[in-house]
Amino acid sequence: MKGTYYSFILSIIFTLPWSYASSWSNWLGPNHTGSIDDVHIEVPDADKEYPLLWTVKVGTGWSSPVVVQEKVILHDRVGKVERVHCFDAVTGQKLWEHSFRSDYRDNFGMSDGPRSTPGIKNGIIVTHSPNGLLKGISLDSGTALWKRDLKAEYQSPKGFFGRCSSPLIIGKKIIVDVGGEGVGIVAFSLENGETLWESRPRTADYASCVPLKYKDFDLVLSFMREGFIAVDATTGREQFFSPFRSQINASVHAATPLVIGDMVFLSACYKVGSSLWRLTEENGKSPGSMFEQKWAKKETMDCHYSTPVSYQGYLYGVHGRQEHRPQLRCIELRNGTVQWSKSGLGAGNLLRLGEKIIFLSETGELIIFEAQSKSFVSLHRQQVLGRGRAHYAYAGGMLFLRDERRLVGLRIKKIKDF
């Protein structure tokens, strides 16, 4: 009875603020950059913590939660079953569950759960399983609307850790880095899953596709096995390619390309390094001229799996491999110069809200620091989870985070601040 009353009160409290908050309906949020400019948060006093509103038990996987219409969607796995959950964002109450059998096994003994983050649009959830199953699911009911087996149809490669490309939804198209037999990037219909276009053959890796819409350009960018690729978002025709990869076979590209205006930042470990590209004035009139590489460096910000965030001409991210004592760093965007480094925090993921950056470490510690280039200034630290690698979501004044055992709703913005 007490729990029911508490949930009722929370529902009343959050009704108004949610109408003013944006959703987080896809990998890296509404801007595909892990950043929202117009949200400003306060940090608790030294002896206080952000309140944990609810906790629910979940299965394994590194798939991030996504949020839309006050609903939290999470893709996980328990035993031989993959599940897509829908929870009430305010109370954590489960609204429905869609489940299906999974035969995926990780070759390296790591998590057998999904790594791809769902995308949501027009009431349809799109999931991509590590065994190559692409599904459209009703947001309202959890009913399966359509499915495609990319492993059977395209021989999409398992890679080192299963299929991982998070679905990118543009208009009524779902775009996935398939990298299978005779294809690279593939667009499917959001409504029925039918194939709309296929780009030229390229090998899949672990970075997801992102859009770049700038002036007359409407592109899909991908950091595939061979390098940096741009295709036309309408036709799938490859517009640009540049080799940018490790010579080490046991390597991955996992950090998503970061678009900043007309620039694109790419980064990987395994002796690849980072680079900055810019749309040229040639406007792609000649082959290979669409992007110009402004700089390329190693040991500046070499990202293992975490995508950095940007703010006012600087990038903030994790430099170095997860198992090799990585550092949190700030570099200048225009030339890649390191501004500061912070050791001892381990690997993790970043999200920027206004002028503050939220870092969730692999050990489950939430660290908030200022987005400024002079030095690392920690504002708040709070243990919120156990170990995990999943990214997280912000919506309605709350963070939604998960590890290998639980999903939590953490309130980080006061109601009066909406």
C-alpha positions as CSV (number, residue, x, y, z in Angstrom):
1,M,0.0,0.0,0.0
2,K,2.8,2.3,0.9
3,G,4.6,1.6,-2.4
4,T,1.4,2.3,-4.4
5,Y,0.8,5.6,-2.6
6,Y,4.5,6.6,-3.2
7,S,4.1,5.8,-6.9
8,F,0.9,7.8,-7.1
9,I,2.5,10.9,-5.5
10,L,5.5,10.6,-7.9
11,S,3.2,10.5,-10.9
12,I,1.4,13.7,-9.8
13,I,4.7,15.5,-9.1
14,F,6.2,14.6,-12.5
15,T,3.2,15.2,-14.7
16,L,4.0,18.9,-15.6
17,P,7.8,18.7,-15.9
18,W,7.7,15.9,-18.4
19,S,5.7,18.0,-20.8
20,Y,8.8,20.4,-21.1
21,A,11.5,17.7,-21.3
22,S,12.9,16.2,-24.5
23,S,13.0,12.5,-25.0
24,W,16.1,10.3,-25.5
25,S,14.8,8.0,-28.2
26,N,18.0,6.7,-29.8
27,W,21.7,6.0,-29.4
28,L,23.5,9.2,-28.0
29,G,20.3,11.1,-27.7
30,P,18.2,13.6,-29.7
31,N,21.3,15.2,-31.4
32,H,23.2,11.9,-31.9
33,T,26.1,13.6,-30.0
34,G,25.5,12.7,-26.3
35,S,24.9,16.3,-25.6
36,I,21.9,18.7,-25.0
37,D,22.7,22.4,-24.9
38,D,19.6,23.8,-23.3
39,V,19.5,21.7,-20.1
40,H,21.2,23.1,-17.0
41,I,21.5,21.1,-13.8
42,E,22.5,21.8,-10.2
43,V,24.7,19.6,-8.1
44,P,23.8,18.5,-4.6
45,D,25.5,20.0,-1.5
46,A,28.6,18.3,-0.3
47,D,26.7,16.0,2.1
48,K,23.8,15.2,-0.3
49,E,23.2,12.9,-3.2
50,Y,20.8,12.9,-6.2
51,P,17.7,10.9,-5.1
52,L,17.3,7.4,-6.5
53,L,13.6,7.1,-7.4
54,W,13.4,3.5,-8.4
55,T,15.3,0.4,-9.2
56,V,14.3,-2.7,-11.2
57,K,16.1,-6.0,-11.8
58,V,17.2,-6.6,-15.4
59,G,19.4,-9.0,-17.3
60,T,22.7,-8.8,-19.1
61,G,23.8,-6.7,-22.0
62,W,25.4,-3.3,-22.8
63,S,22.4,-1.9,-24.6
64,S,21.5,1.6,-23.4
65,P,18.0,2.6,-22.1
66,V,16.0,4.9,-24.3
67,V,13.1,7.1,-23.3
68,V,10.0,8.5,-25.1
69,Q,6.5,9.5,-23.9
70,E,7.4,8.8,-20.3
71,K,8.3,5.2,-21.1
72,V,11.8,3.6,-20.7
73,I,12.7,0.9,-23.1
74,L,15.5,-1.6,-22.4
75,H,16.8,-4.5,-24.4
76,D,18.5,-7.3,-22.3
77,R,18.9,-11.0,-21.9
78,V,18.3,-13.7,-19.3
79,G,19.5,-17.2,-20.0
80,K,18.5,-18.1,-23.6
81,V,15.9,-15.3,-23.9
82,E,16.3,-11.8,-25.1
83,R,13.8,-9.3,-23.8
84,V,12.6,-5.8,-24.7
85,H,11.1,-4.1,-21.6
86,C,8.8,-1.1,-21.3
87,F,8.8,0.7,-17.9
88,D,7.0,3.7,-16.6
89,A,9.7,6.4,-16.4
90,V,8.4,8.0,-13.2
91,T,7.8,4.9,-11.1
92,G,9.8,2.1,-12.8
93,Q,6.6,0.0,-13.1
94,K,6.8,-2.6,-15.9
95,L,4.2,-1.9,-18.5
96,W,5.0,-4.8,-20.9
97,E,7.7,-7.2,-22.0
98,H,8.4,-8.7,-25.4
99,S,10.7,-11.8,-25.4
100,F,12.3,-14.2,-27.9
101,R,14.8,-16.9,-27.9
102,S,18.5,-16.1,-28.6
103,D,21.3,-18.5,-29.6
104,Y,24.1,-15.9,-29.5
105,R,27.3,-16.8,-27.7
106,D,30.2,-14.5,-27.1
107,N,33.5,-16.0,-28.3
108,F,35.5,-14.2,-25.6
109,G,33.3,-15.1,-22.7
110,M,32.0,-11.6,-22.2
111,S,28.4,-10.6,-22.0
112,D,26.0,-12.6,-24.3
113,G,23.4,-9.8,-24.0
114,P,22.6,-7.2,-26.7
115,R,25.0,-4.3,-27.3
116,S,23.0,-2.3,-29.8
117,T,20.7,0.4,-28.4
118,P,17.1,0.6,-29.7
119,G,15.7,3.4,-31.7
120,I,12.1,4.7,-31.4
121,K,10.0,6.7,-33.8
122,N,6.3,6.9,-34.8
123,G,5.3,4.4,-32.0
124,I,7.8,1.8,-33.3
125,I,10.8,0.4,-31.4
126,V,13.6,-1.0,-33.5
127,T,16.0,-3.4,-31.9
128,H,19.1,-5.1,-33.3
129,S,20.2,-8.3,-31.6
130,P,23.8,-9.6,-31.5
131,N,22.7,-12.6,-33.6
132,G,21.6,-10.2,-36.4
133,L,17.9,-10.1,-35.8
134,L,16.3,-6.7,-36.6
135,K,12.8,-6.2,-35.2
136,G,10.1,-3.6,-35.2
137,I,8.0,-3.6,-32.0
138,S,4.9,-1.6,-31.0
139,L,5.7,1.0,-28.3
140,D,2.1,0.8,-27.0
141,S,1.7,-3.0,-26.7
142,G,5.1,-4.7,-27.2
143,T,3.7,-6.6,-30.1
144,A,6.1,-7.6,-32.9
145,L,5.3,-5.8,-36.1
146,W,8.0,-7.2,-38.4
147,K,11.4,-8.8,-38.3
148,R,14.5,-9.3,-40.5
149,D,17.2,-11.9,-40.0
150,L,20.3,-10.0,-41.2
151,K,22.5,-13.0,-40.5
152,A,20.5,-15.3,-42.8
153,E,19.8,-12.7,-45.5
154,Y,23.1,-10.9,-45.7
155,Q,25.5,-13.1,-43.8
156,S,26.2,-10.2,-41.5
157,P,29.4,-11.0,-39.7
158,K,29.5,-12.0,-36.0
159,G,32.8,-10.1,-35.6
160,F,34.5,-10.3,-32.2
161,F,31.5,-9.5,-30.1
162,G,28.3,-10.0,-32.2
163,R,26.3,-7.4,-34.2
164,C,26.3,-4.0,-32.5
165,S,25.1,-1.3,-34.9
166,S,22.4,0.8,-33.2
167,P,19.5,1.5,-35.6
168,L,19.6,5.0,-36.9
169,I,16.1,6.3,-37.8
170,I,15.8,9.1,-40.3
171,G,12.3,9.9,-41.4
172,K,10.7,6.6,-42.2
173,K,14.1,4.8,-42.8
174,I,16.0,2.6,-40.4
175,I,19.7,2.6,-41.3
176,V,22.0,-0.2,-40.0
177,D,25.7,-1.0,-40.5
178,V,25.2,-4.5,-41.8
179,G,28.5,-5.2,-43.6
180,G,27.3,-8.5,-45.0
181,E,27.6,-10.3,-48.2
182,G,27.7,-7.7,-51.0
183,V,26.5,-4.8,-48.8
184,G,27.7,-2.2,-46.4
185,I,25.1,0.0,-44.9
186,V,21.4,-0.9,-45.4
187,A,18.2,1.1,-45.1
188,F,15.0,-0.5,-44.1
189,S,11.4,0.7,-43.9
190,L,10.3,1.7,-40.4
191,E,6.8,0.7,-41.1
192,N,7.3,-2.9,-42.4
193,G,11.1,-3.6,-42.5
194,E,11.4,-3.8,-46.3
195,T,14.7,-3.0,-47.8
196,L,14.9,0.5,-49.2
197,W,18.5,0.7,-50.3
198,E,21.9,-0.9,-49.9
199,S,25.3,0.8,-50.1
200,R,28.4,-0.7,-51.7
201,P,30.1,-3.6,-49.9
202,R,32.0,-2.6,-46.7
203,T,32.8,-4.6,-43.6
204,A,30.9,-4.0,-40.4
205,D,32.5,-2.9,-37.2
206,Y,31.2,-1.6,-33.8
207,A,30.6,2.1,-34.4
208,S,27.0,3.0,-35.1
209,C,25.8,5.2,-38.0
210,V,25.0,8.9,-37.5
211,P,23.4,11.6,-39.6
212,L,25.0,14.7,-41.0
213,K,22.6,17.3,-42.3
214,Y,24.4,20.5,-43.2
215,K,23.4,23.0,-45.9
216,D,22.8,20.8,-49.0
217,F,24.2,17.7,-47.5
218,D,22.0,14.9,-46.2
219,L,24.4,12.1,-45.3
220,V,24.9,9.0,-43.2
221,L,28.3,8.6,-41.7
222,S,29.9,5.4,-40.5
223,F,33.2,4.3,-39.1
224,M,33.4,0.8,-40.7
225,R,36.2,-1.7,-40.7
226,E,38.0,-0.2,-43.7
227,G,37.6,3.4,-42.5
228,F,35.5,6.6,-42.7
229,I,32.4,6.3,-45.0
230,A,29.7,8.8,-46.0
231,V,26.7,7.7,-48.0
232,D,23.7,9.7,-49.4
233,A,20.8,9.3,-46.9
234,T,18.2,9.1,-49.6
235,T,19.8,6.7,-52.0
236,G,22.7,4.9,-50.1
237,R,25.2,5.9,-52.8
238,E,28.7,6.1,-51.3
239,Q,29.8,9.8,-51.5
240,F,33.1,9.5,-49.6
241,F,35.6,7.0,-48.3
242,S,39.0,7.3,-46.7
243,P,41.0,4.4,-45.2
244,F,41.4,4.9,-41.5
245,R,42.0,1.7,-39.5
246,S,44.4,-0.4,-37.5
247,Q,46.8,-2.8,-39.0
248,I,46.1,-5.1,-36.0
249,N,43.5,-7.7,-36.9
250,A,42.3,-8.1,-33.3
251,S,41.0,-4.5,-33.2
252,V,37.6,-2.7,-33.4
253,H,36.2,0.8,-34.2
254,A,33.6,1.3,-31.4
255,A,33.4,5.0,-30.8
256,T,30.7,6.6,-32.9
257,P,31.7,9.4,-35.3
258,L,31.0,12.7,-33.6
259,V,29.5,15.5,-35.8
260,I,30.1,19.1,-34.8
261,G,28.6,21.4,-37.3
262,D,30.4,20.7,-40.6
263,M,33.2,18.7,-38.8
264,V,33.5,15.0,-37.9
265,F,35.7,13.6,-35.2
266,L,36.9,10.0,-35.4
267,S,38.8,8.0,-32.9
268,A,39.9,4.4,-32.1
269,C,42.6,2.6,-30.1
270,Y,44.8,-0.2,-31.5
271,K,47.4,2.4,-32.8
272,V,44.7,4.2,-34.9
273,G,44.5,7.5,-33.1
274,S,42.1,10.3,-33.8
275,S,41.4,12.7,-36.6
276,L,39.2,15.7,-37.5
277,W,37.5,16.0,-40.9
278,R,35.7,18.9,-42.4
279,L,33.3,19.3,-45.3
280,T,35.1,21.1,-48.1
281,E,34.1,24.0,-50.3
282,E,34.3,21.6,-53.2
283,N,31.0,20.1,-51.9
284,G,32.0,16.7,-53.1
285,K,32.2,17.7,-56.8
286,S,35.2,15.4,-57.4
287,P,35.7,11.8,-56.0
288,G,37.1,11.9,-52.5
289,S,36.8,15.6,-52.1
290,M,33.8,15.8,-49.8
291,F,35.8,15.8,-46.6
292,E,39.2,17.2,-45.9
293,Q,41.3,15.8,-43.0
294,K,42.3,18.7,-40.8
295,W,44.6,16.7,-38.5
296,A,45.4,13.2,-37.5
297,K,47.3,12.2,-34.3
298,K,48.0,9.3,-32.1
299,E,48.1,9.3,-28.3
300,T,45.9,12.4,-28.1
301,M,42.4,11.0,-27.6
302,D,42.3,7.4,-28.7
303,C,38.9,6.1,-27.7
304,H,38.4,2.4,-27.0
305,Y,34.5,2.3,-27.0
306,S,33.3,5.6,-25.5
307,T,32.2,8.4,-27.8
308,P,33.5,11.9,-26.6
309,V,31.3,15.0,-26.2
310,S,32.1,18.5,-27.4
311,Y,31.6,22.0,-25.9
312,Q,32.7,25.4,-27.2
313,G,35.7,24.2,-29.3
314,Y,36.9,21.4,-27.0
315,L,36.3,17.6,-26.8
316,Y,36.0,15.6,-23.6
317,G,36.5,11.9,-23.6
318,V,38.3,8.8,-22.4
319,H,41.8,8.2,-23.9
320,G,43.2,4.7,-24.0
321,R,42.1,1.1,-23.8
322,Q,39.8,0.0,-21.0
323,E,42.4,-2.5,-19.7
324,H,45.4,-0.1,-19.9
325,R,44.6,2.6,-17.3
326,P,42.7,5.0,-19.5
327,Q,42.6,8.8,-18.8
328,L,39.7,11.3,-18.9
329,R,40.9,14.1,-21.2
330,C,40.1,17.4,-22.7
331,I,41.6,18.3,-26.1
332,E,41.2,21.3,-28.4
333,L,39.1,20.5,-31.4
334,R,40.9,22.6,-34.0
335,N,44.3,21.0,-33.5
336,G,44.0,18.0,-31.1
337,T,46.2,19.6,-28.4
338,V,45.7,18.0,-25.0
339,Q,44.5,20.5,-22.4
340,W,44.3,18.3,-19.3
341,S,44.2,14.6,-18.3
342,K,42.8,12.9,-15.3
343,S,43.9,9.5,-14.3
344,G,42.4,7.0,-11.8
345,L,38.8,7.2,-13.0
346,G,38.9,4.2,-15.3
347,A,36.9,3.8,-18.5
348,G,33.2,4.9,-18.9
349,N,30.7,6.9,-20.9
350,L,30.0,10.6,-21.1
351,L,26.9,12.8,-21.5
352,R,26.8,16.6,-21.5
353,L,24.0,18.7,-20.2
354,G,24.6,22.4,-20.8
355,E,28.0,23.4,-19.3
356,K,28.3,20.2,-17.1
357,I,29.5,16.8,-18.2
358,I,28.3,13.5,-16.6
359,F,30.8,10.6,-16.5
360,L,29.6,7.1,-15.6
361,S,32.6,4.9,-14.9
362,E,32.7,1.1,-15.5
363,T,32.5,0.7,-11.7
364,G,29.2,2.5,-11.5
365,E,30.4,5.8,-10.1
366,L,28.6,9.0,-11.4
367,I,31.0,11.9,-11.7
368,I,29.9,15.4,-12.7
369,F,32.6,17.9,-13.8
370,E,32.7,21.3,-15.5
371,A,33.0,21.5,-19.3
372,Q,36.0,23.8,-19.3
373,S,39.5,23.4,-20.8
374,K,41.7,24.8,-18.0
375,S,41.6,21.8,-15.7
376,F,39.5,19.0,-14.4
377,V,37.1,20.3,-11.8
378,S,34.9,17.7,-10.1
379,L,31.6,18.9,-8.9
380,H,29.9,15.8,-7.6
381,R,30.6,12.0,-7.1
382,Q,28.1,9.4,-6.3
383,Q,28.1,5.6,-6.5
384,V,24.9,4.6,-8.3
385,L,25.5,1.2,-9.9
386,G,27.7,-1.9,-10.0
387,R,30.0,-2.7,-13.0
388,G,28.8,-2.1,-16.5
389,R,29.7,-0.5,-19.9
390,A,26.3,0.7,-21.1
391,H,25.6,4.3,-22.0
392,Y,22.6,6.0,-20.4
393,A,19.8,8.4,-21.1
394,Y,18.5,11.8,-19.9
395,A,14.8,12.9,-20.1
396,G,12.4,14.7,-17.8
397,G,15.0,15.8,-15.3
398,M,16.1,12.2,-14.8
399,L,19.0,9.9,-15.7
400,F,18.2,6.3,-16.6
401,L,21.2,4.0,-16.1
402,R,21.9,0.3,-16.0
403,D,24.5,-2.3,-15.2
404,E,24.4,-6.0,-15.6
405,R,21.8,-6.5,-12.8
406,R,19.6,-3.4,-12.6
407,L,18.1,-0.4,-14.2
408,V,17.7,2.8,-12.1
409,G,15.9,6.1,-12.4
410,L,17.9,9.0,-10.8
411,R,16.5,12.5,-10.5
412,I,19.1,15.1,-11.2
413,K,17.0,18.2,-11.9
414,K,14.7,19.9,-9.4
415,I,11.1,20.5,-10.4
416,K,11.4,24.2,-9.9
417,D,14.2,24.3,-12.5
418,F,11.9,23.2,-15.4
